[in-house]
Amino acid sequence: MTINHRNLEFGLDTFGDLAFDDTTKERISYSESLRNIVAEGKLADEVGLDVFALGEHHRPDFIISAPEVILAAAASITKNIRLSSAVTVLSSADPVRTFQNFASLDLISNGRAEIMAGRGSFIESFPLFGYDLKDYDELFTEKLDMLLKINQQVEVNWAGKHRASLHGEGIYPRPYQESIPVWLAVGGTPASAVRAGTLNLPMTVAILGGPPDRFVPFVNLYRQAAERAGHDVAQLQLAINSHFYMADDSQQASDDFYPPYELLMNRVGRERGWSPMTRMQFEQMRQYGPLMVGSPQQIIDKILYFHELFGNTRYLAQLVGGHNLPHAKTLRAIELFGTKVAPAVRKALEKKTVTP
Protein backbone atom coordinates (compact mmCIF):
# COMPACT_ATOMS: atom_id res chain seq x y z
CA MET A 1 0.00 0.00 0.00
CA THR A 2 1.22 3.51 -0.83
CA ILE A 3 0.75 6.32 1.67
CA ASN A 4 1.27 9.80 0.20
CA HIS A 5 1.75 12.19 3.11
CA ARG A 6 3.27 15.40 1.84
CA ASN A 7 2.00 17.40 4.78
CA LEU A 8 2.76 16.86 8.43
CA GLU A 9 1.01 18.52 11.36
CA PHE A 10 2.99 19.59 14.41
CA GLY A 11 1.58 19.64 17.89
CA LEU A 12 2.43 19.97 21.57
CA ASP A 13 1.01 17.94 24.39
CA THR A 14 1.53 18.09 28.13
CA PHE A 15 0.29 16.34 31.26
CA GLY A 16 0.85 19.47 33.34
CA ASP A 17 3.74 18.29 35.52
CA LEU A 18 3.76 20.28 38.74
CA ALA A 19 6.69 22.67 38.40
CA PHE A 20 9.16 24.18 40.84
CA ASP A 21 10.65 27.65 40.96
CA ASP A 22 14.22 27.54 39.67
CA THR A 23 15.48 29.98 42.31
CA THR A 24 13.60 29.04 45.48
CA LYS A 25 13.13 25.33 44.61
CA GLU A 26 9.60 25.67 45.98
CA ARG A 27 6.67 24.30 44.05
CA ILE A 28 4.92 27.05 42.14
CA SER A 29 1.22 27.52 42.81
CA TYR A 30 -1.49 25.55 41.05
CA SER A 31 -2.83 28.75 39.54
CA GLU A 32 0.57 29.74 38.13
CA SER A 33 1.05 26.22 36.75
CA LEU A 34 -2.26 26.45 34.90
CA ARG A 35 -1.48 29.93 33.60
CA ASN A 36 1.84 28.61 32.28
CA ILE A 37 0.04 25.83 30.41
CA VAL A 38 -2.35 28.32 28.80
CA ALA A 39 0.64 30.51 27.86
CA GLU A 40 2.23 27.51 26.14
CA GLY A 41 -0.89 27.05 24.04
CA LYS A 42 -0.96 30.74 23.15
CA LEU A 43 2.66 30.69 22.01
CA ALA A 44 2.16 27.45 20.07
CA ASP A 45 -0.64 29.17 18.14
CA GLU A 46 1.44 32.29 17.52
CA VAL A 47 4.39 30.35 16.06
CA GLY A 48 2.17 28.34 13.72
CA LEU A 49 1.89 24.94 15.37
CA ASP A 50 -1.19 22.90 14.51
CA VAL A 51 -2.31 21.16 17.71
CA PHE A 52 -2.27 21.81 21.46
CA ALA A 53 -3.25 18.78 23.55
CA LEU A 54 -3.65 18.24 27.30
CA GLY A 55 -3.58 14.93 29.15
CA GLU A 56 -5.96 13.88 31.93
CA HIS A 57 -4.53 12.59 35.21
CA HIS A 58 -5.74 12.27 38.78
CA ARG A 59 -2.41 12.23 40.63
CA PRO A 60 -0.58 14.64 42.94
CA ASP A 61 2.28 15.14 40.46
CA PHE A 62 0.13 16.37 37.53
CA ILE A 63 -2.28 19.29 37.59
CA ILE A 64 -4.55 18.57 34.61
CA SER A 65 -7.62 16.57 35.56
CA ALA A 66 -10.11 18.44 33.35
CA PRO A 67 -8.44 19.12 29.98
CA GLU A 68 -11.61 20.59 28.45
CA VAL A 69 -11.69 23.43 30.99
CA ILE A 70 -8.07 24.46 30.40
CA LEU A 71 -8.48 24.08 26.63
CA ALA A 72 -11.47 26.42 26.80
CA ALA A 73 -9.23 29.01 28.46
CA ALA A 74 -6.70 28.53 25.66
CA ALA A 75 -9.48 28.80 23.07
CA SER A 76 -10.24 32.35 24.20
CA ILE A 77 -6.70 33.59 23.44
CA THR A 78 -5.82 31.52 20.34
CA LYS A 79 -7.02 31.72 16.75
CA ASN A 80 -6.02 28.72 14.66
CA ILE A 81 -4.52 25.90 16.71
CA ARG A 82 -6.60 22.75 17.22
CA LEU A 83 -7.39 21.91 20.86
CA SER A 84 -7.36 18.29 21.96
CA SER A 85 -7.19 16.06 25.00
CA ALA A 86 -4.16 13.79 25.32
CA VAL A 87 -5.85 11.68 26.53
CA THR A 88 -9.42 11.58 27.80
CA VAL A 89 -9.51 8.46 30.01
CA LEU A 90 -12.74 7.25 28.47
CA SER A 91 -12.92 4.02 30.50
CA SER A 92 -13.69 5.99 33.67
CA ALA A 93 -15.53 8.91 32.06
CA ASP A 94 -19.16 9.34 31.07
CA PRO A 95 -19.41 9.52 27.25
CA VAL A 96 -22.42 11.86 27.35
CA ARG A 97 -20.65 14.38 29.58
CA THR A 98 -17.41 13.99 27.63
CA PHE A 99 -19.20 14.81 24.39
CA GLN A 100 -21.04 17.77 25.93
CA ASN A 101 -17.82 19.23 27.32
CA PHE A 102 -15.97 18.94 24.04
CA ALA A 103 -18.96 20.16 22.03
CA SER A 104 -18.95 23.25 24.25
CA LEU A 105 -15.21 23.67 23.64
CA ASP A 106 -15.84 23.28 19.92
CA LEU A 107 -18.44 26.05 19.96
CA ILE A 108 -16.21 28.41 21.94
CA SER A 109 -13.26 27.77 19.59
CA ASN A 110 -15.26 27.90 16.31
CA GLY A 111 -14.61 24.27 15.45
CA ARG A 112 -11.13 23.52 16.78
CA ALA A 113 -11.88 20.77 19.33
CA GLU A 114 -10.70 17.17 19.16
CA ILE A 115 -11.03 14.22 21.52
CA MET A 116 -8.13 11.82 21.98
CA ALA A 117 -9.65 8.83 23.75
CA GLY A 118 -7.59 6.21 25.53
CA ARG A 119 -7.51 3.79 28.42
CA GLY A 120 -4.80 5.78 30.20
CA SER A 121 -1.38 4.74 31.46
CA PHE A 122 -2.32 5.17 35.14
CA ILE A 123 -5.18 3.58 37.07
CA GLU A 124 -6.11 6.22 39.68
CA SER A 125 -9.30 7.26 37.90
CA PHE A 126 -10.91 3.82 38.24
CA PRO A 127 -11.45 3.75 42.03
CA LEU A 128 -11.96 7.52 42.02
CA PHE A 129 -15.03 7.23 39.79
CA GLY A 130 -16.24 3.88 41.10
CA TYR A 131 -15.04 1.46 38.42
CA ASP A 132 -13.41 -1.95 38.79
CA LEU A 133 -10.07 -2.55 37.08
CA LYS A 134 -11.16 -6.04 36.11
CA ASP A 135 -13.51 -4.33 33.63
CA TYR A 136 -10.62 -2.32 32.10
CA ASP A 137 -11.05 -3.53 28.50
CA GLU A 138 -14.82 -3.92 28.54
CA LEU A 139 -15.33 -0.41 29.87
CA PHE A 140 -13.31 1.19 27.10
CA THR A 141 -14.95 -0.82 24.31
CA GLU A 142 -18.44 -0.03 25.55
CA LYS A 143 -17.88 3.65 26.21
CA LEU A 144 -16.07 4.24 22.92
CA ASP A 145 -19.06 2.74 21.10
CA MET A 146 -21.38 5.09 22.96
CA LEU A 147 -19.23 8.18 22.32
CA LEU A 148 -19.03 7.46 18.59
CA LYS A 149 -22.80 7.07 18.36
CA ILE A 150 -23.40 10.34 20.24
CA ASN A 151 -20.94 12.09 17.93
CA GLN A 152 -22.95 11.07 14.87
CA GLN A 153 -26.55 11.23 16.16
CA VAL A 154 -28.50 13.84 18.09
CA GLU A 155 -30.99 11.33 19.48
CA VAL A 156 -29.32 8.12 20.61
CA ASN A 157 -30.54 4.60 21.30
CA TRP A 158 -27.84 2.65 23.11
CA ALA A 159 -27.59 -0.14 25.67
CA GLY A 160 -24.57 -1.41 27.58
CA LYS A 161 -23.50 -3.12 30.78
CA HIS A 162 -21.65 -0.38 32.65
CA ARG A 163 -23.75 2.69 31.93
CA ALA A 164 -27.48 3.45 31.89
CA SER A 165 -29.08 2.94 28.49
CA LEU A 166 -30.30 5.73 26.23
CA HIS A 167 -33.75 5.50 24.65
CA GLY A 168 -33.78 8.23 22.06
CA GLU A 169 -32.71 11.06 24.35
CA GLY A 170 -31.16 14.06 22.63
CA ILE A 171 -27.55 14.97 23.47
CA TYR A 172 -26.89 18.72 23.48
CA PRO A 173 -25.23 21.03 22.64
CA ARG A 174 -24.12 19.92 19.22
CA PRO A 175 -20.62 20.97 18.14
CA TYR A 176 -19.64 23.70 15.69
CA GLN A 177 -18.12 21.01 13.44
CA GLU A 178 -20.40 18.42 11.90
CA SER A 179 -18.79 15.96 14.30
CA ILE A 180 -15.82 16.16 16.66
CA PRO A 181 -12.69 14.34 15.45
CA VAL A 182 -12.11 11.37 17.77
CA TRP A 183 -8.59 9.93 17.87
CA LEU A 184 -7.58 6.72 19.62
CA ALA A 185 -4.44 6.92 21.74
CA VAL A 186 -2.57 3.62 22.03
CA GLY A 187 0.62 2.25 23.54
CA GLY A 188 1.72 -0.99 21.92
CA THR A 189 -1.18 -3.41 22.28
CA PRO A 190 -1.91 -5.02 18.88
CA ALA A 191 -5.64 -5.24 19.59
CA SER A 192 -5.73 -1.45 20.01
CA ALA A 193 -4.20 -0.90 16.58
CA VAL A 194 -6.66 -3.34 15.02
CA ARG A 195 -9.57 -1.59 16.74
CA ALA A 196 -8.50 1.83 15.46
CA GLY A 197 -8.01 0.58 11.91
CA THR A 198 -11.26 -1.37 11.82
CA LEU A 199 -13.21 1.65 13.08
CA ASN A 200 -11.39 3.95 10.61
CA LEU A 201 -10.33 6.24 13.45
CA PRO A 202 -7.19 8.40 13.57
CA MET A 203 -4.58 6.83 15.87
CA THR A 204 -1.90 8.32 18.11
CA VAL A 205 1.02 6.07 19.06
CA ALA A 206 3.05 7.01 22.14
CA ILE A 207 6.68 5.96 21.64
CA LEU A 208 8.37 6.59 24.97
CA GLY A 209 10.99 3.83 25.06
CA GLY A 210 12.87 1.33 22.93
CA PRO A 211 13.99 1.70 19.31
CA PRO A 212 11.34 3.51 17.23
CA ASP A 213 11.53 1.04 14.35
CA ARG A 214 10.07 -1.72 16.51
CA PHE A 215 6.71 0.11 16.21
CA VAL A 216 6.63 -0.20 12.42
CA PRO A 217 4.84 -3.60 12.47
CA PHE A 218 2.37 -2.13 14.94
CA VAL A 219 1.54 0.76 12.58
CA ASN A 220 1.32 -1.66 9.66
CA LEU A 221 -1.22 -3.67 11.67
CA TYR A 222 -3.36 -0.53 11.98
CA ARG A 223 -3.34 0.06 8.23
CA GLN A 224 -3.92 -3.58 7.40
CA ALA A 225 -6.96 -3.68 9.70
CA ALA A 226 -8.38 -0.58 8.01
CA GLU A 227 -7.81 -2.10 4.57
CA ARG A 228 -9.52 -5.36 5.57
CA ALA A 229 -12.50 -3.35 6.82
CA GLY A 230 -12.80 -1.63 3.43
CA HIS A 231 -11.51 1.80 4.43
CA ASP A 232 -9.30 4.06 2.31
CA VAL A 233 -5.86 3.59 3.85
CA ALA A 234 -4.51 6.67 2.10
CA GLN A 235 -6.90 8.80 4.17
CA LEU A 236 -5.89 7.39 7.58
CA GLN A 237 -4.44 9.86 10.06
CA LEU A 238 -1.58 8.76 12.28
CA ALA A 239 0.19 10.71 15.02
CA ILE A 240 3.49 9.79 16.65
CA ASN A 241 4.06 11.11 20.16
CA SER A 242 7.37 11.26 22.06
CA HIS A 243 9.01 13.23 24.86
CA PHE A 244 10.45 16.50 23.59
CA TYR A 245 12.75 19.37 24.47
CA MET A 246 14.83 21.70 22.31
CA ALA A 247 17.45 24.36 22.92
CA ASP A 248 19.73 26.38 20.67
CA ASP A 249 22.47 23.75 20.90
CA SER A 250 22.54 20.04 21.65
CA GLN A 251 24.53 20.09 24.90
CA GLN A 252 22.33 22.79 26.39
CA ALA A 253 19.24 20.76 25.51
CA SER A 254 20.67 17.67 27.17
CA ASP A 255 21.78 19.51 30.31
CA ASP A 256 18.46 21.36 30.65
CA PHE A 257 16.20 18.38 30.12
CA TYR A 258 17.90 15.53 31.93
CA PRO A 259 17.08 16.62 35.53
CA PRO A 260 13.27 16.89 35.11
CA TYR A 261 13.17 13.86 32.83
CA GLU A 262 15.18 11.73 35.25
CA LEU A 263 12.87 12.74 38.09
CA LEU A 264 9.76 11.89 36.08
CA MET A 265 10.97 8.54 34.80
CA ASN A 266 12.36 7.40 38.16
CA ARG A 267 9.23 8.53 40.00
CA VAL A 268 7.03 6.51 37.66
CA GLY A 269 9.63 3.76 37.50
CA ARG A 270 9.52 3.18 41.26
CA GLU A 271 5.79 2.50 40.95
CA ARG A 272 6.29 0.06 38.09
CA GLY A 273 9.46 -1.71 39.14
CA TRP A 274 11.80 -0.18 36.56
CA SER A 275 15.53 0.16 37.11
CA PRO A 276 16.66 3.72 37.87
CA MET A 277 17.51 5.82 34.81
CA THR A 278 21.10 6.94 34.33
CA ARG A 279 22.57 9.78 32.28
CA MET A 280 24.11 7.22 29.95
CA GLN A 281 20.73 5.63 29.26
CA PHE A 282 19.28 9.09 28.69
CA GLU A 283 21.95 9.93 26.11
CA GLN A 284 21.41 6.60 24.35
CA MET A 285 17.69 7.34 24.12
CA ARG A 286 18.50 10.75 22.67
CA GLN A 287 20.74 9.25 20.02
CA TYR A 288 19.08 5.94 19.18
CA GLY A 289 15.67 5.97 20.86
CA PRO A 290 12.49 8.03 20.60
CA LEU A 291 13.61 10.86 22.89
CA MET A 292 13.26 14.08 20.84
CA VAL A 293 15.83 16.21 22.67
CA GLY A 294 18.51 18.31 21.02
CA SER A 295 19.27 21.23 18.73
CA PRO A 296 16.85 22.34 16.00
CA GLN A 297 18.75 20.39 13.35
CA GLN A 298 18.76 17.23 15.45
CA ILE A 299 15.00 17.54 15.95
CA ILE A 300 14.46 18.15 12.23
CA ASP A 301 16.47 15.04 11.36
CA LYS A 302 14.64 12.82 13.87
CA ILE A 303 11.16 13.99 12.86
CA LEU A 304 12.05 13.22 9.25
CA TYR A 305 13.33 9.80 10.36
CA PHE A 306 10.04 9.13 12.17
CA HIS A 307 8.13 10.15 9.06
CA GLU A 308 10.24 7.85 6.92
CA LEU A 309 9.46 4.96 9.28
CA PHE A 310 5.75 5.55 9.80
CA GLY A 311 4.36 7.87 7.14
CA ASN A 312 2.64 9.72 9.97
CA THR A 313 0.43 12.75 9.38
CA ARG A 314 1.10 14.36 12.77
CA TYR A 315 3.97 14.62 15.24
CA LEU A 316 3.10 15.44 18.86
CA ALA A 317 5.89 16.76 21.06
CA GLN A 318 5.29 15.88 24.71
CA LEU A 319 6.56 18.53 27.10
CA VAL A 320 7.95 17.61 30.51
CA GLY A 321 8.24 20.19 33.29
CA GLY A 322 9.42 20.09 36.87
CA HIS A 323 12.64 20.82 38.71
CA ASN A 324 15.40 22.95 37.21
CA LEU A 325 13.60 23.75 33.96
CA PRO A 326 12.45 27.39 34.02
CA HIS A 327 9.26 28.05 32.10
CA ALA A 328 11.10 30.54 29.90
CA LYS A 329 13.19 27.65 28.55
CA THR A 330 10.09 25.63 27.76
CA LEU A 331 8.69 28.63 25.89
CA ARG A 332 11.98 28.92 23.98
CA ALA A 333 11.68 25.26 22.97
CA ILE A 334 8.15 25.91 21.67
CA GLU A 335 9.36 28.97 19.77
CA LEU A 336 12.15 27.00 18.09
CA PHE A 337 9.73 24.17 17.28
CA GLY A 338 7.37 26.51 15.47
CA THR A 339 9.82 28.90 13.81
CA LYS A 340 12.78 26.66 12.96
CA VAL A 341 11.81 23.00 12.96
CA ALA A 342 8.29 22.91 11.54
CA PRO A 343 9.07 25.07 8.47
CA ALA A 344 12.21 23.05 7.68
CA VAL A 345 10.41 19.71 7.94
CA ARG A 346 7.47 20.94 5.86
CA LYS A 347 9.86 22.10 3.16
CA ALA A 348 11.69 18.74 3.15
CA LEU A 349 8.41 16.84 2.79
CA GLU A 350 6.93 18.93 -0.01
CA LYS A 351 7.84 16.41 -2.70
CA LYS A 352 8.18 13.30 -0.63
CA THR A 353 5.98 10.23 -0.95
CA VAL A 354 6.32 7.56 1.72
CA THR A 355 5.70 3.90 0.92
CA PRO A 356 5.79 1.74 4.08
Helices and strands as residue ranges (DSSP letters): E 9-14, H 30-46, E 51-54, H 67-75, E 82-85, E 88-89, G 90-92, H 95-108, E 113-118, H 125-128, G 133-135, H 136-152, E 155-158, E 166-170, E 182-186, H 190-198, E 203-206, G 212-215, H 216-228, G 233-235, E 238-246, H 250-272, H 279-288, E 292-294, H 296-310, E 314-319, H 327-336, I 337-341, H 342-349
